[in-house]
């Protein structure tokens, strides 16, 4: 029978052995937030907004209060982008304005600067809330997606129309 030797180095345990006594660190409780009715607010003047239109504003908003563009690229949800419809919750008014002002056979970057400016002016008339966004980014992103989809749809329609013509010429060749 071979002799059993003790290991040359001592085996280190990864976890301390279980004991019946465990100590926990003392938990420090944070102070609760103050209650609003315990706070004394200074007297001041309050002028309520009596405008019938909640979006009407006599003075432009400072640049710091404008809503910034979300991180990522529009419609690239898997790559840290965002969904424009979920972000803005708009109606179809802007679609109708865009189709009449822009060339739907071109994407947004392919449009001329004059047409882009004309569209942005019309968009701010149709959707006044656009003035709350820095650089009118929702309209530009909206048109990027809308024109891209429209251009693809037009190309698909042309392709479908071209295919039946090819089939007709093939069937005529077969008959001869």
Secondary structure, DSSP 8 states (H G I E B T S, - for coil): -------SS----SS----S---------------GGGS------------SSTT--SS---GGGSB---SS-BT-GGGT-B-HHHHH---THHHHHHHHHS-TTS-GGGS-HHHHHHHHHHHHHH-GGGGGBGGGHHHHHHHHHHHHHHHHHHHHHHHHHHHHHHHHHHHHHHH-
